[in-house]
Amino acid sequence: MKKLFLTALFVVTFFSLSAVSASAVVNERVKVGLWYGSNALFSANLENSLGEGFEFGYFDEDREFYALGWTGETQISMTAAGDIYMNGSGAYSPDIPSGGYRFLGGWHVEVGGFRNFEEAADAAGEYGGYPAWISGEFVVRIGSYPSRGEAENDVNRYGGDGAVQSASTGVIVTVTKTDEILFEFDCGGARNLGIQPEGWRGETSTWFKGYKYAGAFEYARVTGGNINVMNVVNVEDYVKGVIPYEMNGGWPLAALEAQAVCARTFVYGNSKHTSLYGFDVCGSADCQVYHGLGSGGSGPSDQSDEAVDNTAGECLYYRGELVKDAVYHSSNGGATEDSANVFGGDPGYLRGKPDPNEAQITIPNYSYSVTYSADELTWILEQKGYSIGTVQEVYISEYTPLGNVKKVTFKGSRGSTTVSGDTCRTVFYSSTYNKSVRSMRFDINGSSAGVGGVIYASGGTLSSLSGASVISGSGTTGTLEGNSASVISSAGISTVSGGGGTVSRPSSGSSNGSFTVTGTGNGHNVGMSQYGARAMAEQGMDYRDILEFYYTDITIR
């Protein structure tokens, strides 16, 4: 058996996020939540891609890894301790599967008094048990009994030195698809099991759920339920695992570099999951999409990795402080938007502006149109807590000065409701009907109802502006005189004039009608447009030009 060191393998300090500097960012560790909460796992498999085994241990408060033990097995499973059923294909479950199964009971005979893992492992070999780390001590656990009584009957077989214990809050490590237990970890939630591949300081990576990951893993089981799975990884490796899933890895280098700075800034500035789950960011679109080193042919490219290396440690700052919300979106349809009008709050660096860049390139599915029936919208609103009866009218009740949507009003048979900010688009989303409004830049059939005279132009001209009413950014109405006005489109700001164009003044919908939303762009319109970044890069601008355009008064260091 391999000799183990019980002291720390190395020390890395994770600095306070409020005091991050460029030099402090490099070589730091970030915890990424992969499966957690309602998606927590009963059992999670790992496979060492280089076949050198794994180390067991834990991460302390400074994210220093302490090794407790080791196995040469390259395919292991971490499963919630207790009664475990294994079906014919080797999958672990807390429930009795159909067909034949093997059973690992949650009661054990425990023998203590071991100074280290090696002593416990040697004794485990004699007893036919396995080593465990329980509440800060090395012990040997023997057997997997279905009840306390059966475990007590066997105590005398071990010289009367054993005690009966149940496994209800720990994590069992087994050889995948077998009932061979390698290790158990249970600190009652005070610490979480850490697993890292042997030789991980080199090029070692680990397969988990179809993706390869650098770094280590942590398994949190605090209340005896399922296991929250986290990837504990160097922040630069984390950013490399974000870029190709948030931006095409084949795009121009400057665009990828801008994305790298945003992704790195986001992970240091964001902590919304920390208090509840104990990790910094999740791996989904709720934070930033992250899939580590990828899977098969997908994943980081040489160019996306180069973008991360070129900007290593760089983050966005505003007035000397780290930017807390380096948010971005796919495309804005012609203008970004003030954060205050979408998310609330005004951090200063998230100010909207007309964006002429997107019009310089072809963007897939840039324009969209989606139609809802009155019944569909009624059901969608009811599912989201808006009980206004059958929907009869839907209209935009306020635009921002930049032409994005600020408020949408729904009128129904039992009342009305007005939503604002990002809810203006997300309220329309329905997985049941597979329909959504993709951006903050749209109009609605019937949007003029109740506000009297919103002007829509097409063809670059207006038939007449005299006497027309318009909505200001504050929601008040005024009258236009003359026959020209400026409008914002995907091409930027242009002037339309009366005489030969098309004017659309949509009418209010009815409860038997339908409501069509037509718009451009994709996302919340705040911060950097990813397609805009691509367009700027293709025009020869560097990543600093891109970031300084989309974020107001920031510095990069």
C-alpha positions as CSV (number, residue, x, y, z in Angstrom):
1,M,0.0,0.0,0.0
2,K,1.3,3.5,-0.9
3,K,2.6,5.5,2.0
4,L,0.6,8.6,2.6
5,F,1.5,12.1,3.9
6,L,-1.1,13.4,6.4
7,T,0.1,17.0,6.2
8,A,-1.1,19.5,3.7
9,L,-0.1,19.0,0.2
10,F,0.2,22.7,-0.5
11,V,-1.2,26.0,0.6
12,V,-3.3,28.4,-1.5
13,T,-5.0,31.4,0.1
14,F,-8.3,32.6,-1.3
15,F,-8.3,36.3,-0.8
16,S,-11.3,38.4,0.1
17,L,-13.2,39.2,-3.0
18,S,-13.3,42.9,-2.1
19,A,-9.5,43.1,-2.1
20,V,-8.7,41.2,-5.3
21,S,-5.9,42.6,-7.4
22,A,-4.5,41.3,-10.7
23,S,-1.6,39.5,-8.9
24,A,-3.9,37.9,-6.3
25,V,-6.2,36.4,-9.0
26,V,-3.6,34.1,-10.5
27,N,-3.3,30.5,-9.2
28,E,-6.3,30.8,-6.9
29,R,-9.0,28.3,-6.4
30,V,-12.7,28.6,-7.1
31,K,-15.5,26.3,-6.1
32,V,-18.0,25.6,-8.8
33,G,-21.4,24.0,-8.0
34,L,-22.1,21.3,-10.6
35,W,-25.0,19.3,-9.1
36,Y,-26.7,20.7,-6.0
37,G,-30.0,21.6,-4.3
38,S,-32.9,19.9,-6.0
39,N,-30.4,18.4,-8.4
40,A,-28.1,17.0,-5.7
41,L,-27.0,13.4,-6.4
42,F,-27.4,10.3,-4.4
43,S,-24.3,8.9,-6.0
44,A,-21.6,10.4,-8.2
45,N,-18.9,8.6,-10.2
46,L,-15.4,9.8,-11.1
47,E,-12.8,8.4,-13.5
48,N,-9.2,9.4,-13.5
49,S,-8.4,10.0,-17.1
50,L,-4.7,9.1,-16.6
51,G,-5.3,6.0,-14.5
52,E,-3.3,6.9,-11.4
53,G,-5.9,6.7,-8.7
54,F,-7.3,9.3,-6.3
55,E,-6.5,10.9,-2.9
56,F,-9.2,11.3,-0.2
57,G,-9.2,14.3,2.1
58,Y,-10.9,17.6,2.7
59,F,-10.5,21.4,2.0
60,D,-10.1,23.7,5.0
61,E,-11.4,27.3,5.2
62,D,-8.4,28.5,3.2
63,R,-9.0,25.9,0.5
64,E,-5.9,24.0,1.4
65,F,-6.3,20.3,0.7
66,Y,-5.4,17.9,3.4
67,A,-4.8,14.3,2.2
68,L,-6.2,11.6,4.4
69,G,-5.8,8.5,2.2
70,W,-5.3,7.1,-1.2
71,T,-6.6,4.4,-3.6
72,G,-5.1,3.1,-6.8
73,E,-8.6,2.5,-8.2
74,T,-9.3,4.8,-11.2
75,Q,-13.1,4.5,-11.2
76,I,-14.8,5.4,-7.9
77,S,-18.2,6.4,-6.7
78,M,-19.2,8.7,-3.9
79,T,-22.6,7.7,-2.5
80,A,-24.8,9.0,0.4
81,A,-24.1,6.7,3.3
82,G,-27.0,4.6,4.7
83,D,-29.0,1.9,3.0
84,I,-27.7,1.5,-0.6
85,Y,-29.2,-0.7,-3.3
86,M,-27.2,-1.6,-6.4
87,N,-29.1,-2.9,-9.4
88,G,-27.8,-5.4,-12.0
89,S,-26.0,-2.7,-14.0
90,G,-24.2,-1.4,-10.9
91,A,-26.1,1.8,-10.4
92,Y,-26.6,2.9,-6.7
93,S,-30.0,3.9,-5.4
94,P,-31.7,4.6,-2.0
95,D,-34.7,2.7,-3.2
96,I,-35.2,-1.0,-3.9
97,P,-34.8,-1.5,-7.7
98,S,-36.8,-3.8,-9.9
99,G,-35.2,-7.1,-10.6
100,G,-32.2,-8.4,-8.7
101,Y,-30.0,-6.2,-6.6
102,R,-27.2,-6.2,-4.0
103,F,-27.6,-4.4,-0.7
104,L,-25.3,-2.3,1.5
105,G,-26.9,-1.7,4.9
106,G,-26.3,1.4,6.9
107,W,-25.1,-0.2,10.1
108,H,-21.5,-1.1,10.9
109,V,-19.2,-2.4,13.6
110,E,-16.6,0.3,14.3
111,V,-13.1,-0.2,15.7
112,G,-11.1,2.9,16.6
113,G,-7.7,3.9,17.9
114,F,-5.7,4.3,14.7
115,R,-3.2,7.1,14.3
116,N,-3.4,7.4,10.5
117,F,-4.9,6.0,7.3
118,E,-2.2,3.5,6.8
119,E,-2.7,1.9,10.2
120,A,-6.5,1.9,9.7
121,A,-6.1,0.4,6.2
122,D,-3.9,-2.4,7.5
123,A,-6.4,-3.2,10.2
124,A,-9.2,-3.1,7.8
125,G,-7.5,-5.8,5.7
126,E,-7.4,-8.0,8.8
127,Y,-11.0,-7.4,9.8
128,G,-12.5,-7.5,6.3
129,G,-13.6,-3.9,6.7
130,Y,-12.6,-0.5,5.3
131,P,-10.8,2.6,6.7
132,A,-12.9,5.7,7.6
133,W,-12.4,9.2,8.8
134,I,-15.2,9.9,11.3
135,S,-15.4,13.2,13.2
136,G,-11.7,13.8,12.9
137,E,-10.5,10.3,13.8
138,F,-9.3,7.3,11.8
139,V,-11.4,4.2,12.4
140,V,-12.2,0.9,10.8
141,R,-15.8,0.1,9.9
142,I,-16.8,-3.5,9.3
143,G,-19.8,-5.0,7.6
144,S,-22.9,-3.3,6.1
145,Y,-25.8,-4.6,8.2
146,P,-29.5,-3.8,7.6
147,S,-30.2,-3.3,11.3
148,R,-28.6,-2.4,14.6
149,G,-29.4,-5.8,16.0
150,E,-27.6,-7.7,13.3
151,A,-24.5,-5.5,13.8
152,E,-24.6,-6.0,17.6
153,N,-24.7,-9.7,17.1
154,D,-21.3,-9.5,15.4
155,V,-19.5,-7.2,17.9
156,N,-18.1,-10.1,19.8
157,R,-16.4,-11.5,16.7
158,Y,-14.0,-8.5,16.9
159,G,-12.9,-9.1,20.5
160,G,-15.6,-7.0,22.1
161,D,-13.7,-3.8,21.1
162,G,-16.1,-2.7,18.5
163,A,-19.1,-0.4,18.7
164,V,-22.2,-0.4,16.6
165,Q,-22.6,2.8,14.5
166,S,-24.9,3.9,11.8
167,A,-24.0,5.8,8.6
168,S,-26.5,8.5,8.0
169,T,-24.7,11.8,7.3
170,G,-21.5,10.6,5.7
171,V,-20.3,9.7,2.2
172,I,-19.2,6.2,1.2
173,V,-16.5,5.7,-1.5
174,T,-16.8,2.5,-3.5
175,V,-15.2,1.0,-6.6
176,T,-17.7,2.0,-9.2
177,K,-20.4,-0.6,-10.0
178,T,-19.3,-2.8,-7.1
179,D,-20.1,-3.2,-3.4
180,E,-16.4,-2.8,-2.5
181,I,-16.1,0.0,0.0
182,L,-12.8,1.9,-0.1
183,F,-13.4,4.7,2.4
184,E,-16.0,6.6,4.4
185,F,-16.0,10.2,5.4
186,D,-18.3,11.7,8.0
187,C,-17.7,15.0,9.8
188,G,-21.3,15.7,10.5
189,G,-21.3,18.6,8.0
190,A,-18.4,20.4,9.7
191,R,-16.2,19.4,6.7
192,N,-16.8,18.0,3.3
193,L,-15.2,15.1,1.6
194,G,-12.6,16.2,-1.0
195,I,-11.3,13.9,-3.8
196,Q,-8.5,14.8,-6.2
197,P,-6.8,12.7,-8.8
198,E,-3.4,11.4,-8.0
199,G,-0.8,13.4,-9.9
200,W,-3.3,16.2,-10.4
201,R,-0.6,18.9,-10.3
202,G,0.5,17.7,-13.8
203,E,-1.9,17.2,-16.7
204,T,-4.3,14.9,-14.9
205,S,-8.0,15.4,-15.4
206,T,-11.1,13.6,-14.2
207,W,-14.2,12.4,-16.0
208,F,-17.5,13.3,-14.4
209,K,-21.0,13.2,-16.0
210,G,-19.5,13.1,-19.5
211,Y,-17.1,16.0,-19.1
212,K,-13.5,16.2,-18.2
213,Y,-12.5,18.5,-15.3
214,A,-9.2,19.9,-14.0
215,G,-8.6,20.2,-10.3
216,A,-10.5,18.4,-7.5
217,F,-14.0,17.6,-6.3
218,E,-15.9,18.3,-3.1
219,Y,-18.9,16.5,-1.8
220,A,-21.2,18.2,0.7
221,R,-23.8,16.3,2.7
222,V,-24.8,18.3,5.6
223,T,-28.3,17.2,6.5
224,G,-28.3,13.5,5.5
225,G,-29.8,14.1,2.2
226,N,-28.3,13.8,-1.3
227,I,-24.8,15.1,-2.1
228,N,-23.9,18.5,-3.5
229,V,-21.0,18.1,-6.0
230,M,-18.5,20.9,-6.6
231,N,-15.4,21.2,-8.8
232,V,-12.5,22.9,-6.9
233,V,-10.3,24.3,-9.6
234,N,-7.7,27.0,-10.3
235,V,-9.5,30.1,-11.4
236,E,-7.7,30.3,-14.7
237,D,-8.6,26.7,-15.5
238,Y,-12.2,27.7,-14.5
239,V,-12.2,30.6,-17.0
240,K,-10.9,28.3,-19.7
241,G,-13.9,26.0,-19.0
242,V,-16.3,28.9,-19.4
243,I,-15.1,30.7,-22.6
244,P,-16.1,28.0,-25.2
245,Y,-19.6,27.6,-23.7
246,E,-20.3,31.3,-23.4
247,M,-18.6,32.3,-26.7
248,N,-17.6,30.4,-29.8
249,G,-14.0,29.3,-29.4
250,G,-13.3,30.0,-33.0
251,W,-14.2,33.7,-32.8
252,P,-11.5,36.4,-33.1
253,L,-8.9,36.4,-30.3
254,A,-9.8,39.9,-29.1
255,A,-13.5,38.9,-28.5
256,L,-12.4,35.8,-26.6
257,E,-10.0,37.9,-24.5
258,A,-12.8,40.3,-23.6
259,Q,-15.0,37.4,-22.6
260,A,-12.1,36.0,-20.5
261,V,-11.8,39.2,-18.5
262,C,-15.6,39.3,-18.0
263,A,-15.8,35.7,-16.9
264,R,-12.8,36.1,-14.5
265,T,-14.3,39.3,-13.1
266,F,-17.7,37.6,-12.6
267,V,-16.4,34.8,-10.6
268,Y,-14.6,37.1,-8.2
269,G,-17.4,39.6,-7.9
270,N,-20.3,37.1,-7.5
271,S,-21.2,35.2,-4.4
272,K,-24.9,34.6,-4.5
273,H,-24.6,30.9,-3.9
274,T,-22.0,31.1,-1.1
275,S,-24.1,31.3,2.0
276,L,-26.6,28.7,0.9
277,Y,-24.4,26.1,-0.8
278,G,-20.8,27.0,0.0
279,F,-19.5,27.5,-3.5
280,D,-18.7,30.6,-5.4
281,V,-20.5,30.1,-8.7
282,C,-22.7,27.4,-10.3
283,G,-21.9,25.8,-13.6
284,S,-25.1,26.7,-15.4
285,A,-26.4,29.8,-17.2
286,D,-27.7,31.1,-13.8
287,C,-24.0,32.1,-13.3
288,Q,-21.8,31.2,-16.3
289,V,-21.9,28.0,-18.3
290,Y,-19.0,25.8,-17.3
291,H,-18.0,22.3,-18.5
292,G,-14.4,22.1,-17.5
293,L,-12.2,20.7,-20.2
294,G,-15.1,19.6,-22.3
295,S,-16.3,16.4,-23.8
296,G,-15.3,14.7,-27.0
297,G,-14.8,17.3,-29.7
298,S,-16.4,20.1,-27.8
299,G,-14.6,22.2,-25.2
300,P,-11.8,24.8,-25.0
301,S,-9.9,25.5,-28.2
302,D,-6.3,26.5,-28.5
303,Q,-7.5,30.1,-29.2
304,S,-9.9,30.3,-26.3
305,D,-7.1,29.0,-24.0
306,E,-4.7,31.6,-25.5
307,A,-7.3,34.3,-24.7
308,V,-7.3,33.3,-21.0
309,D,-3.5,33.1,-20.9
310,N,-3.1,36.5,-22.6
311,T,-5.3,38.2,-20.0
312,A,-4.3,36.1,-16.9
313,G,-5.3,37.8,-13.7
314,E,-7.0,40.7,-15.4
315,C,-10.3,42.0,-14.1
316,L,-12.6,45.0,-14.5
317,Y,-12.5,47.7,-11.9
318,Y,-14.8,50.8,-11.4
319,R,-13.5,53.7,-9.3
320,G,-10.9,51.4,-7.8
321,E,-13.2,48.6,-6.7
322,L,-13.7,45.2,-8.4
323,V,-16.7,45.2,-10.6
324,K,-19.4,43.0,-9.0
325,D,-21.5,42.3,-12.0
326,A,-19.6,41.9,-15.2
327,V,-22.7,40.7,-17.0
328,Y,-23.0,40.1,-20.7
329,H,-25.5,38.9,-23.2
330,S,-25.6,37.4,-26.7
331,S,-26.9,40.4,-28.7
332,N,-28.9,43.5,-27.9
333,G,-30.8,44.3,-31.1
334,G,-29.4,47.8,-31.4
335,A,-28.8,49.3,-27.9
336,T,-27.6,48.1,-24.6
337,E,-29.5,49.2,-21.5
338,D,-29.0,50.7,-18.1
339,S,-28.9,48.1,-15.4
340,A,-31.4,50.2,-13.4
341,N,-34.0,49.6,-16.0
342,V,-33.5,45.8,-16.2
343,F,-32.2,44.5,-12.9
344,G,-32.6,47.6,-10.6
345,G,-29.8,49.4,-8.9
346,D,-27.2,51.6,-10.7
347,P,-23.6,50.4,-10.2
348,G,-22.4,53.1,-12.6
349,Y,-20.5,50.9,-15.0
350,L,-23.6,49.3,-16.5
351,R,-25.0,52.1,-18.6
352,G,-26.8,51.6,-21.8
353,K,-25.9,53.1,-25.2
354,P,-26.7,52.8,-28.9
355,D,-24.7,49.9,-30.3
356,P,-23.9,50.1,-34.0
357,N,-21.5,47.1,-33.9
358,E,-24.0,44.2,-34.2
359,A,-25.2,45.6,-37.6
360,Q,-21.7,45.0,-39.0
361,I,-22.1,41.2,-39.0
362,T,-24.7,38.6,-39.7
363,I,-26.1,37.2,-36.4
364,P,-28.1,34.0,-36.5
365,N,-31.8,34.3,-35.5
366,Y,-31.2,38.0,-34.8
367,S,-34.9,38.9,-35.4
368,Y,-37.7,36.9,-33.9
369,S,-41.4,36.7,-33.8
370,V,-43.5,34.6,-31.4
371,T,-47.3,34.5,-31.2
372,Y,-49.3,33.6,-28.0
373,S,-53.0,32.9,-27.9
374,A,-55.0,34.4,-25.1
375,D,-55.4,31.0,-23.5
376,E,-51.7,30.4,-23.6
377,L,-50.8,33.7,-22.0
378,T,-53.5,33.3,-19.4
379,W,-52.0,29.9,-18.3
380,I,-48.4,31.2,-18.4
381,L,-49.3,34.1,-16.2
382,E,-51.3,31.9,-13.7
383,Q,-48.3,29.6,-13.4
384,K,-46.2,32.6,-12.4
385,G,-48.6,33.9,-9.8
386,Y,-50.5,36.6,-11.9
387,S,-54.2,35.9,-11.4
388,I,-55.8,38.4,-13.7
389,G,-58.3,36.1,-15.4
390,T,-58.4,35.6,-19.1
391,V,-55.9,37.8,-20.9
392,Q,-57.6,40.4,-23.1
393,E,-54.9,43.1,-23.8
394,V,-51.1,43.1,-23.7
395,Y,-49.1,46.2,-24.5
396,I,-45.8,47.9,-23.7
397,S,-46.6,50.6,-21.2
398,E,-43.2,52.2,-21.0
399,Y,-40.0,52.2,-23.2
400,T,-36.6,53.4,-22.0
401,P,-34.9,56.4,-23.8
402,L,-32.8,53.9,-25.7
403,G,-35.9,52.1,-27.2
404,N,-35.8,49.0,-25.1
405,V,-38.8,47.8,-23.2
406,K,-39.2,48.9,-19.6
407,K,-42.8,47.9,-18.7
408,V,-45.4,45.6,-20.1
409,T,-49.0,45.6,-19.0
410,F,-51.4,42.7,-19.1
411,K,-55.2,43.3,-18.8
412,G,-57.5,40.4,-18.0
413,S,-61.1,39.6,-17.2
414,R,-60.4,39.9,-13.4
415,G,-57.8,42.7,-13.3
416,S,-54.5,43.8,-14.7
417,T,-50.8,43.7,-13.8
418,T,-47.7,45.5,-15.0
419,V,-44.3,44.0,-15.0
420,S,-41.0,45.8,-15.3
421,G,-37.3,45.2,-15.9
422,D,-36.0,41.8,-17.0
423,T,-39.4,40.3,-16.1
424,C,-40.8,42.0,-19.3
425,R,-39.1,39.2,-21.3
426,T,-38.9,36.4,-18.8
427,V,-42.6,36.5,-17.9
428,F,-43.3,35.2,-21.4
429,Y,-41.2,32.1,-21.1
430,S,-42.9,28.7,-21.1
431,S,-41.2,25.4,-21.4
432,T,-44.7,23.8,-21.8
433,Y,-45.4,25.8,-25.0
434,N,-41.7,26.1,-25.9
435,K,-42.1,29.8,-26.4
436,S,-40.1,32.8,-25.1
437,V,-39.3,36.5,-25.7
438,R,-35.6,36.6,-26.3
439,S,-34.6,40.2,-25.6
440,M,-35.5,43.5,-24.1
441,R,-36.0,45.0,-27.6
442,F,-39.5,44.2,-28.9
443,D,-43.0,45.4,-29.7
444,I,-46.3,43.7,-29.1
445,N,-49.5,43.5,-31.2
446,G,-51.7,45.8,-29.2
447,S,-48.8,47.7,-27.5
448,S,-50.5,51.0,-28.1
449,A,-53.5,50.2,-26.0
450,G,-53.9,52.5,-23.0
451,V,-51.0,54.8,-23.9
452,G,-52.3,56.4,-27.1
453,G,-50.0,56.5,-30.1
454,V,-46.7,54.7,-30.0
455,I,-45.1,55.2,-33.4
456,Y,-43.6,52.2,-35.3
457,A,-41.6,52.9,-38.5
458,S,-40.4,50.6,-41.3
459,G,-38.8,51.3,-44.6
460,G,-36.8,54.2,-43.2
461,T,-39.6,56.7,-43.4
462,L,-42.7,57.9,-41.7
463,S,-45.9,59.0,-43.4
464,S,-46.5,61.7,-40.9
465,L,-45.2,62.8,-37.5
466,S,-47.5,65.8,-37.0
467,G,-49.6,65.4,-34.0
468,A,-48.3,61.9,-33.1
469,S,-47.9,61.1,-29.4
470,V,-44.7,59.5,-28.1
471,I,-43.7,57.9,-24.8
472,S,-40.7,59.4,-23.0
473,G,-38.2,57.5,-20.8
474,S,-40.2,58.6,-17.7
475,G,-43.4,57.3,-19.1
476,T,-45.0,60.6,-19.9
477,T,-46.5,61.4,-23.4
478,G,-45.7,64.3,-25.7
479,T,-46.6,65.4,-29.2
480,L,-44.2,65.4,-32.1
481,E,-44.4,68.2,-34.7
482,G,-42.7,68.2,-38.1
483,N,-41.9,65.2,-40.2
484,S,-38.7,63.7,-39.0
485,A,-37.4,61.9,-35.9
486,S,-34.4,59.8,-34.9
487,V,-34.9,56.1,-34.2
488,I,-32.7,53.3,-32.9
489,S,-32.5,50.1,-34.9
490,S,-30.0,47.3,-35.2
491,A,-28.0,49.6,-37.5
492,G,-27.7,52.2,-34.8
493,I,-29.2,55.7,-34.8
494,S,-30.9,56.9,-38.0
495,T,-33.4,59.5,-39.1
496,V,-36.8,58.7,-40.5
497,S,-38.9,61.3,-42.3
498,G,-42.5,61.5,-43.4
499,G,-43.9,61.0,-46.8
500,G,-43.5,57.5,-48.1
501,G,-42.9,54.9,-45.3
502,T,-45.1,52.6,-43.4
503,V,-46.7,53.4,-40.1
504,S,-48.0,50.7,-37.8
505,R,-50.3,51.6,-35.0
506,P,-51.3,48.2,-33.6
507,S,-54.7,47.8,-32.1
508,S,-55.5,46.1,-28.8
509,G,-55.9,42.4,-28.8
510,S,-59.1,40.6,-27.6
511,S,-59.7,37.6,-25.4
512,N,-60.3,35.6,-28.5
513,G,-57.4,36.9,-30.4
514,S,-53.6,36.4,-30.3
515,F,-50.6,38.5,-29.3
516,T,-47.5,38.6,-31.5
517,V,-44.2,39.7,-30.0
518,T,-41.6,40.8,-32.6
519,G,-38.1,41.8,-31.6
520,T,-34.3,41.7,-32.2
521,G,-31.4,40.5,-30.1
522,N,-31.0,37.8,-27.5
523,G,-30.6,38.4,-23.8
524,H,-31.1,41.0,-21.1
525,N,-29.2,43.8,-23.0
526,V,-27.0,44.8,-20.1
527,G,-23.3,44.9,-20.3
528,M,-21.3,43.4,-23.2
529,S,-22.9,42.1,-26.3
530,Q,-21.0,39.0,-27.3
531,Y,-21.8,39.4,-31.0
532,G,-21.0,43.1,-30.7
533,A,-17.6,42.1,-29.3
534,R,-17.1,39.8,-32.2
535,A,-18.0,42.6,-34.7
536,M,-15.5,45.0,-33.0
537,A,-12.8,42.4,-33.0
538,E,-13.3,41.8,-36.7
539,Q,-12.9,45.5,-37.3
540,G,-9.5,45.3,-35.7
541,M,-10.3,46.6,-32.2
542,D,-8.6,44.9,-29.2
543,Y,-10.2,43.5,-26.1
544,R,-9.7,46.7,-24.1
545,D,-11.6,48.7,-26.8
546,I,-14.4,46.2,-26.5
547,L,-14.6,46.3,-22.7
548,E,-14.3,50.1,-22.5
549,F,-17.2,50.4,-25.0
550,Y,-19.6,48.1,-23.2
551,Y,-18.7,49.0,-19.6
552,T,-18.7,52.7,-18.6
553,D,-15.6,54.2,-17.0
554,I,-14.0,50.9,-16.1
555,T,-10.3,50.1,-15.9
556,I,-8.6,46.8,-16.6
557,R,-5.9,45.6,-14.3
